[in-house]
């Protein structure tokens, strides 16, 4: 049986490092600082560069809320079940398929764990 590694923690560089490394700017003034041990279960806001705005750094909350979720209660329940996607099945799973096909982005971690 093959071991599957999932990432629920990572380290994120500070704003100045992100701006210099990706030649991008934060979309708005944000109180963001370097994070050494970000945990997905804390639902942190983390920097992402999207395909729609590749020169802007935006803060997103970790987790996916699929397009078919219509209320806040269901959104919170589903978010905890969609923390990570497996690369080999991301285009097959209804929860991830549409987002993976249309809404791509670059996360900016320095360490996954």
DSSP file (Angstrom, degrees, kcal/mol; ACC not computed):
  #  RESIDUE AA STRUCTURE BP1 BP2  ACC     N-H-->O    O-->H-N    N-H-->O    O-->H-N    TCO  KAPPA ALPHA  PHI   PSI    X-CA   Y-CA   Z-CA
    1    1 A X              0   0    0      0, 0.0     2,-0.3     0, 0.0     0, 0.0   0.000 360.0 360.0 360.0 132.5    0.0    0.0    0.0
    2    2 A X        -     0   0    0      1,-0.1     2,-0.3     0, 0.0     0, 0.0  -0.592 360.0-124.2 -80.7 135.2    1.3    3.4   -1.0
    3    3 A X        -     0   0    0     -2,-0.3     2,-0.5     1,-0.0    -1,-0.1  -0.630  21.0-151.0 -79.0 135.4    1.7    6.0    1.7
    4    4 A X        -     0   0    0     -2,-0.3     2,-0.5    82,-0.0    82,-0.0  -0.934   4.8-154.0-109.3 126.1   -0.2    9.3    1.0
    5    5 A X        -     0   0    0     -2,-0.5     2,-0.4     2,-0.0   108,-0.0  -0.868   9.7-167.7-101.0 129.0    1.2   12.5    2.5
    6    6 A X        -     0   0    0     -2,-0.5     2,-0.7   107,-0.1    80,-0.0  -0.900  16.7-132.7-114.7 145.7   -1.2   15.4    3.0
    7    7 A X        +     0   0    0     -2,-0.4     3,-0.1     1,-0.1    -2,-0.0  -0.869  39.8 150.1-101.6 116.8   -0.2   18.9    3.9
    8    8 A X        +     0   0    0     -2,-0.7    32,-3.1     1,-0.2    33,-0.4   0.382  66.5  46.6-120.1  -2.8   -2.0   20.5    6.8
    9    9 A X  E     +A   39   0A   0     30,-0.2   104,-2.1    31,-0.1     2,-0.3  -0.990  60.2 159.3-137.6 145.5    0.8   22.8    7.9
   10   10 A X  E     -AB  38 112A   0     28,-2.0    28,-2.7    -2,-0.4     2,-0.4  -0.989  33.1-119.9-160.3 166.2    3.2   25.1    6.2
   11   11 A X  E     - B   0 111A   0    100,-1.9    99,-2.9    -2,-0.3   100,-1.0  -0.841  24.8-160.3-106.2 141.4    5.5   28.1    6.7
   12   12 A X  E     -AB  35 109A   0     23,-3.4    23,-2.0    -2,-0.4    97,-0.2  -0.980  16.1-124.6-126.7 131.6    5.0   31.3    4.7
   13   13 A X        -     0   0    0     95,-0.7    22,-0.1    -2,-0.4    95,-0.1  -0.219  38.6 -92.0 -67.0 164.0    7.6   34.1    4.1
   14   14 A X     >  -     0   0    0     20,-0.1     4,-2.0     1,-0.1     3,-0.2  -0.195  40.9 -96.4 -72.7 168.7    6.9   37.7    5.1
   15   15 A X  H  > S+     0   0    0     17,-0.4     4,-2.6     1,-0.2     5,-0.2   0.869 121.0  52.5 -56.2 -43.9    5.3   40.3    2.8
   16   16 A X  H  > S+     0   0    0      1,-0.2     4,-2.2     2,-0.2    -1,-0.2   0.908 109.7  49.1 -62.4 -41.3    8.6   41.9    1.7
   17   17 A X  H  > S+     0   0    0     -3,-0.2     4,-2.8     2,-0.2    -1,-0.2   0.896 111.7  49.7 -63.9 -40.2   10.0   38.5    0.7
   18   18 A X  H  X S+     0   0    0     -4,-2.0     4,-2.4     2,-0.2     6,-0.4   0.930 110.2  49.5 -64.8 -45.7    6.8   37.7   -1.3
   19   19 A X  H  X>S+     0   0    0     -4,-2.6     4,-0.9     1,-0.2     5,-0.8   0.925 116.5  42.4 -59.7 -45.7    6.8   41.0   -3.1
   20   20 A X  H  <5S+     0   0    0     -4,-2.2     3,-0.2    -5,-0.2    -2,-0.2   0.916 115.9  47.6 -68.8 -43.7   10.5   40.6   -4.1
   21   21 A X  H  <5S+     0   0    0     -4,-2.8    -2,-0.2     1,-0.2    -1,-0.2   0.887 124.6  28.1 -67.5 -40.1   10.3   36.9   -5.0
   22   22 A X  H  <5S-     0   0    0     -4,-2.4    -1,-0.2    -5,-0.2    -2,-0.2   0.371  96.3-126.9-106.5   4.6    7.2   37.1   -7.2
   23   23 A X  T  <5S+     0   0    0     -4,-0.9     2,-0.3    -3,-0.2    -3,-0.2   0.916  71.7 121.3  48.3  47.6    7.4   40.7   -8.5
   24   24 A X      < -     0   0    0     -5,-0.8     2,-0.3    -6,-0.4    32,-0.2  -0.881  53.6-138.8-134.6 163.5    3.8   41.1   -7.2
   25   25 A X  E     -c   56   0B   0     30,-2.3    32,-3.4    -2,-0.3     2,-0.2  -0.891  31.2 -95.6-124.2 155.8    2.1   43.5   -4.8
   26   26 A X  E     -c   57   0B   0     -2,-0.3    32,-0.2    30,-0.2     3,-0.0  -0.506  30.6-132.0 -68.5 137.6   -0.6   42.9   -2.2
   27   27 A X  S    S+     0   0    0     30,-2.6     2,-0.3    -2,-0.2    -1,-0.1   0.832  85.9   2.6 -60.9 -34.9   -4.0   43.8   -3.6
   28   28 A X  S    S-     0   0    0     29,-0.4     2,-0.4    -3,-0.0    -1,-0.1  -0.942  97.2 -74.7-145.8 165.6   -4.8   45.8   -0.5
   29   29 A X        -     0   0    0     -2,-0.3     2,-0.4     2,-0.1    -2,-0.0  -0.513  61.3-179.9 -63.9 118.5   -3.1   46.9    2.7
   30   30 A X        -     0   0    0     -2,-0.4     2,-1.7     2,-0.1    -4,-0.1  -0.948  39.4-128.4-128.9 145.6   -3.1   43.8    4.8
   31   31 A X        +     0   0    0     -2,-0.4     2,-0.4     2,-0.0    -2,-0.1  -0.476  58.1 147.0 -85.5  66.8   -1.9   43.0    8.3
   32   32 A X        +     0   0    0     -2,-1.7   -17,-0.4    14,-0.0     2,-0.3  -0.857  19.4 171.4-108.2 137.2    0.1   40.0    7.1
   33   33 A X        -     0   0    0     -2,-0.4   -21,-0.1   -19,-0.1    -2,-0.0  -0.897  45.0 -67.5-135.9 168.8    3.4   38.8    8.6
   34   34 A X        -     0   0    0     -2,-0.3     2,-0.5     1,-0.1   -21,-0.2  -0.242  46.2-155.3 -55.7 139.2    5.6   35.8    8.3
   35   35 A X  E     -A   12   0A   0    -23,-2.0   -23,-3.4     1,-0.1     3,-0.3  -0.981  15.1-176.5-123.6 122.9    4.0   32.6    9.6
   36   36 A X  E    S+     0   0A   0     -2,-0.5     2,-0.1   -25,-0.2    -1,-0.1   0.818  82.7  22.2 -87.2 -32.7    6.2   29.7   10.7
   37   37 A X  E    S+     0   0A   0    -26,-0.1     2,-0.3   -25,-0.1    -1,-0.2  -0.551  72.1 176.6-137.7  70.0    3.6   27.1   11.5
   38   38 A X  E     -A   10   0A   0    -28,-2.7   -28,-2.0    -3,-0.3     2,-0.5  -0.613  14.7-157.3 -75.4 130.9    0.3   27.8    9.7
   39   39 A X  E > > -A    9   0A   0     -2,-0.3     3,-1.6   -30,-0.2     5,-0.7  -0.940  16.3-144.3-112.8 130.6   -2.2   25.1   10.3
   40   40 A X  G > 5S+     0   0    0    -32,-3.1     3,-1.6    -2,-0.5    -1,-0.1   0.818  99.9  63.5 -61.2 -30.2   -5.1   24.5    7.9
   41   41 A X  G 3 5S+     0   0    0    -33,-0.4    -1,-0.3     1,-0.3   -32,-0.1   0.648  95.7  58.5 -72.8 -13.7   -7.4   23.6   10.8
   42   42 A X  G < 5S-     0   0    0     -3,-1.6    -1,-0.3     2,-0.0    -2,-0.2   0.481 106.0-132.5 -86.3  -4.1   -7.0   27.2   12.1
   43   43 A X  T < 5 -     0   0    0     -3,-1.6    -3,-0.1    -4,-0.3    -2,-0.1   0.930  36.0-170.5  50.7  54.6   -8.4   28.4    8.7
   44   44 A X      < -     0   0    0     -5,-0.7    18,-1.7    17,-0.1     2,-0.6  -0.291  27.2-114.5 -71.9 157.1   -5.6   31.0    8.3
   45   45 A X  E     -D   61   0C   0     16,-0.2     2,-0.3    14,-0.1    16,-0.2  -0.847  44.0-177.7 -88.4 124.1   -5.6   33.7    5.7
   46   46 A X  E     -D   60   0C   0     14,-3.2    14,-2.6    -2,-0.6     2,-0.2  -0.919  30.0 -97.1-128.2 150.4   -2.6   32.9    3.5
   47   47 A X  E     +D   59   0C   0     -2,-0.3    61,-0.9    12,-0.2     2,-0.3  -0.433  43.2 174.1 -72.2 136.1   -1.1   34.7    0.4
   48   48 A X  E     -DE  58 107C   0     10,-2.8    10,-2.7    59,-0.2     2,-0.6  -0.994  24.8-149.4-139.7 142.5   -2.1   33.4   -3.0
   49   49 A X  E     - E   0 106C   0     57,-2.5    57,-3.4    -2,-0.3     5,-0.1  -0.971  26.2-153.8-111.5 118.2   -1.4   34.7   -6.5
   50   50 A X  E     - E   0 105C   0     -2,-0.6    55,-0.3     3,-0.5     6,-0.2  -0.459  25.1-120.9 -93.0 162.5   -4.3   33.8   -8.9
   51   51 A X  S    S+     0   0    0     53,-2.6     3,-0.5     1,-0.2    54,-0.1   0.772 113.6  57.8 -70.1 -24.4   -4.3   33.3  -12.6
   52   52 A X  S    S+     0   0    0     52,-0.3    -1,-0.2     1,-0.3     2,-0.2   0.824 122.9  21.6 -74.0 -30.5   -6.8   36.2  -12.9
   53   53 A X  S >  S+     0   0    0     -3,-0.2     3,-1.8     3,-0.1    -3,-0.5  -0.611  70.5 169.8-136.2  74.6   -4.5   38.6  -11.2
   54   54 A X  T 3  S+     0   0    0     -3,-0.5    -1,-0.1     1,-0.3    -3,-0.1   0.564  77.7  51.7 -69.6  -8.4   -0.9   37.3  -11.6
   55   55 A X  T 3  S+     0   0    0    -31,-0.1   -30,-2.3     2,-0.0     2,-0.4   0.317  99.5  79.0-105.9   7.7    0.8   40.5  -10.4
   56   56 A X  E <   -c   25   0B   0     -3,-1.8     2,-0.6   -32,-0.2    -6,-0.4  -0.924  66.0-146.5-119.3 140.3   -1.3   40.8   -7.2
   57   57 A X  E     -c   26   0B   0    -32,-3.4   -30,-2.6    -2,-0.4   -29,-0.4  -0.923  24.4-177.6-103.4 124.4   -1.0   38.9   -3.9
   58   58 A X  E     -D   48   0C   0    -10,-2.7   -10,-2.8    -2,-0.6     2,-0.5  -0.853  25.5-121.6-119.4 155.8   -4.3   38.2   -2.2
   59   59 A X  E     +D   47   0C   0     -2,-0.3     2,-0.3   -12,-0.2   -12,-0.2  -0.871  32.5 179.5 -99.9 128.1   -5.1   36.6    1.1
   60   60 A X  E     -D   46   0C   0    -14,-2.6   -14,-3.2    -2,-0.5     2,-0.4  -0.921  30.4-116.3-123.5 149.6   -7.4   33.5    1.0
   61   61 A X  E     -D   45   0C   0     -2,-0.3   -16,-0.2   -16,-0.2   -17,-0.1  -0.733  42.4-105.3 -84.4 133.3   -8.7   31.3    3.8
   62   62 A X  S    S+     0   0    0    -18,-1.7     2,-0.1    -2,-0.4    -1,-0.1  -0.281  82.0  53.0 -59.4 138.0   -7.4   27.8    3.5
   63   63 A X  S    S-     0   0    0     20,-0.3     2,-0.4    19,-0.1    20,-0.2  -0.239  77.2 -98.8 115.8 157.4   -9.9   25.3    2.2
   64   64 A X        -     0   0    0     18,-0.7     2,-0.6    15,-0.4    18,-0.2  -0.919  17.6-164.7-114.8 134.3  -12.3   24.9   -0.7
   65   65 A X        -     0   0    0     -2,-0.4    10,-0.1     4,-0.0    11,-0.0  -0.946  29.8-132.8-113.5 107.1  -16.0   25.7   -0.7
   66   66 A X    >   -     0   0    0     -2,-0.6     3,-1.8     1,-0.1    29,-0.1  -0.126  18.8-110.6 -60.7 156.8  -17.4   24.1   -3.9
   67   67 A X  T 3  S+     0   0    0      1,-0.3    -1,-0.1    28,-0.2    28,-0.1   0.738 113.6  62.5 -59.6 -25.7  -19.7   26.1   -6.2
   68   68 A X  T 3  S+     0   0    0     27,-0.1     2,-0.4     2,-0.0    -1,-0.3   0.515  76.4 103.2 -84.5  -4.1  -22.7   24.0   -5.2
   69   69 A X    <   +     0   0    0     -3,-1.8     3,-0.0     1,-0.1    -4,-0.0  -0.673  44.6 177.1 -79.3 128.7  -22.6   25.0   -1.5
   70   70 A X        +     0   0    0     -2,-0.4     2,-0.3     1,-0.1    -1,-0.1   0.533  52.6  48.2-114.1  -8.9  -25.4   27.5   -0.9
   71   71 A X  S  > S-     0   0    0      1,-0.1     4,-2.2     0, 0.0     5,-0.1  -0.942  75.1-118.8-137.5 159.5  -25.4   28.4    2.8
   72   72 A X  H  > S+     0   0    0     -2,-0.3     4,-2.2     1,-0.2     5,-0.2   0.849 109.9  54.9 -64.0 -38.4  -22.8   29.3    5.5
   73   73 A X  H  > S+     0   0    0      1,-0.2     4,-1.7     2,-0.2    -1,-0.2   0.942 112.2  42.7 -63.2 -47.9  -23.4   26.3    7.7
   74   74 A X  H  > S+     0   0    0      1,-0.2     4,-2.9     2,-0.2     5,-0.3   0.878 110.2  58.8 -65.3 -37.5  -22.8   23.8    4.9
   75   75 A X  H  X S+     0   0    0     -4,-2.2     4,-2.5     1,-0.2    -2,-0.2   0.920 106.6  46.6 -58.4 -45.4  -19.8   25.8    3.7
   76   76 A X  H  X S+     0   0    0     -4,-2.2     4,-1.2     2,-0.2    -1,-0.2   0.879 113.8  48.7 -66.4 -37.7  -18.1   25.5    7.1
   77   77 A X  H  X S+     0   0    0     -4,-1.7     4,-0.5    -5,-0.2    -2,-0.2   0.928 115.4  43.3 -66.4 -45.3  -18.8   21.7    7.2
   78   78 A X  H >X S+     0   0    0     -4,-2.9     3,-1.4     1,-0.2     4,-0.9   0.880 104.8  63.8 -69.6 -38.9  -17.5   21.1    3.7
   79   79 A X  H >< S+     0   0    0     -4,-2.5     3,-0.9     1,-0.3   -15,-0.4   0.879 100.3  52.5 -55.2 -40.5  -14.4   23.3    4.1
   80   80 A X  H 3< S+     0   0    0     -4,-1.2     3,-0.4     1,-0.2    -1,-0.3   0.712 110.6  48.6 -70.0 -18.8  -13.1   21.0    6.8
   81   81 A X  H << S+     0   0    0     -3,-1.4    -1,-0.2    -4,-0.5    -2,-0.2   0.512 110.0  51.9 -95.7  -7.0  -13.5   18.1    4.4
   82   82 A X    <<  +     0   0    0     -4,-0.9   -18,-0.7    -3,-0.9    -1,-0.2  -0.168  65.2 123.5-122.5  39.4  -11.8   19.8    1.4
   83   83 A X  S    S+     0   0    0     -3,-0.4     2,-0.3   -20,-0.2   -20,-0.3   0.867  80.8  16.5 -66.8 -36.7   -8.5   20.9    3.0
   84   84 A X        -     0   0    0     -3,-0.2     2,-0.4   -20,-0.1    -1,-0.1  -0.960  64.3-152.5-138.3 152.9   -6.4   19.1    0.4
   85   85 A X        -     0   0    0     -2,-0.3     2,-0.5    -3,-0.1     5,-0.1  -0.954  23.2-121.7-122.9 145.9   -6.9   17.5   -3.0
   86   86 A X    >>  -     0   0    0     -2,-0.4     3,-1.5     1,-0.1     4,-0.9  -0.748  16.8-138.7 -85.9 131.1   -4.9   14.6   -4.4
   87   87 A X  T 34 S+     0   0    0     -2,-0.5     3,-0.5     1,-0.3     4,-0.3   0.853 100.0  58.3 -57.6 -37.1   -3.2   15.5   -7.7
   88   88 A X  T 34 S+     0   0    0      1,-0.2    -1,-0.3     2,-0.1    -2,-0.0   0.660 120.5  25.2 -72.7 -14.0   -4.1   12.2   -9.3
   89   89 A X  T X> S+     0   0    0     -3,-1.5     4,-1.6     2,-0.1     3,-1.5   0.300  84.4 109.0-130.1  10.7   -7.8   12.6   -8.8
   90   90 A X  T 3< S+     0   0    0     -4,-0.9    10,-0.2    -3,-0.5     6,-0.1   0.829  83.6  48.5 -61.2 -33.1   -8.4   16.4   -8.6
   91   91 A X  T 34 S+     0   0    0     -4,-0.3    -1,-0.3     1,-0.2    -2,-0.1   0.506 112.0  51.0 -86.0  -3.4  -10.2   16.5  -12.0
   92   92 A X  T <4 S+     0   0    0     -3,-1.5     2,-0.4     5,-0.0    -2,-0.2   0.736  89.0  86.1-100.2 -29.3  -12.4   13.5  -11.1
   93   93 A X  S >X S-     0   0    0     -4,-1.6     4,-2.8     1,-0.1     3,-1.0  -0.608  70.3-142.6 -81.6 126.9  -13.8   14.7   -7.8
   94   94 A X  H 3> S+     0   0    0     -2,-0.4     4,-0.5     1,-0.2    -1,-0.1   0.829  99.3  59.1 -56.2 -33.8  -16.9   16.9   -8.0
   95   95 A X  H 34 S+     0   0    0      1,-0.2    -1,-0.2     2,-0.1     4,-0.2   0.844 121.8  21.7 -64.8 -33.0  -15.8   19.0   -5.0
   96   96 A X  H <> S+     0   0    0     -3,-1.0     4,-2.7    -7,-0.1     5,-0.3   0.695  99.3  87.8-108.0 -24.4  -12.5   20.0   -6.8
   97   97 A X  H  X S+     0   0    0     -4,-2.8     4,-2.0     1,-0.2     5,-0.2   0.870  92.0  42.0 -52.3 -53.9  -13.1   19.6  -10.5
   98   98 A X  H  X S+     0   0    0     -4,-0.5     4,-2.1     1,-0.2     5,-0.4   0.912 116.9  47.7 -64.6 -42.7  -14.5   23.0  -11.5
   99   99 A X  H  > S+     0   0    0      1,-0.2     4,-2.4    -4,-0.2    -1,-0.2   0.908 112.3  49.9 -64.2 -40.6  -12.1   24.9   -9.3
  100  100 A X  H  < S+     0   0    0     -4,-2.7    -1,-0.2   -10,-0.2    -2,-0.2   0.845 114.2  45.2 -67.2 -33.6   -9.1   23.0  -10.6
  101  101 A X  H  < S+     0   0    0     -4,-2.0    -1,-0.2    -5,-0.3    -2,-0.2   0.850 130.8  16.8 -76.9 -34.5  -10.2   23.6  -14.2
  102  102 A X  H  < S+     0   0    0     -4,-2.1     2,-0.6     1,-0.2    -3,-0.2   0.717 118.0  52.9-115.2 -26.9  -11.0   27.3  -14.0
  103  103 A X     <  +     0   0    0     -4,-2.4     2,-0.3    -5,-0.4    -1,-0.2  -0.801  63.6 165.8-124.2  90.6   -9.5   28.9  -10.9
  104  104 A X        +     0   0    0     -2,-0.6   -53,-2.6    -3,-0.1   -52,-0.3  -0.709   3.7 166.3-104.9 155.2   -5.8   28.3  -10.5
  105  105 A X  E     -E   50   0C   0     -2,-0.3     2,-0.5   -55,-0.3   -55,-0.3  -0.974  33.0-115.3-157.1 169.1   -3.4   30.0   -8.2
  106  106 A X  E     -E   49   0C   0    -57,-3.4   -57,-2.5    -2,-0.3     2,-0.2  -0.956  23.1-152.9-113.6 122.9    0.1   29.9   -6.7
  107  107 A X  E     -E   48   0C   0     -2,-0.5   -59,-0.2   -59,-0.2   -60,-0.0  -0.553  11.0-140.2 -86.6 164.1    0.5   29.4   -3.0
  108  108 A X        +     0   0    0    -61,-0.9   -95,-0.7    -2,-0.2   -61,-0.1  -0.181  39.2 150.3-123.1  41.4    3.7   30.8   -1.5
  109  109 A X  E     -B   12   0A   0    -97,-0.2   -97,-0.2     1,-0.1     3,-0.1  -0.322  33.0-164.7 -74.7 156.7    4.9   28.4    1.1
  110  110 A X  E    S+     0   0A   0    -99,-2.9     2,-0.3     1,-0.4   -98,-0.2   0.624  82.5  22.0-104.7 -24.7    8.6   27.9    2.0
  111  111 A X  E     -B   11   0A   0   -100,-1.0  -100,-1.9   -75,-0.0    -1,-0.4  -0.991  64.8-159.8-144.4 132.7    7.9   24.6    3.9
  112  112 A X  E      B   10   0A   0     -2,-0.3  -102,-0.2  -102,-0.2  -105,-0.0  -0.810 360.0 360.0-103.7 152.0    5.1   22.0    3.6
  113  113 A X              0   0    0   -104,-2.1  -103,-0.2    -2,-0.3  -107,-0.1   0.383 360.0 360.0-156.7 360.0    4.5   19.5    6.4
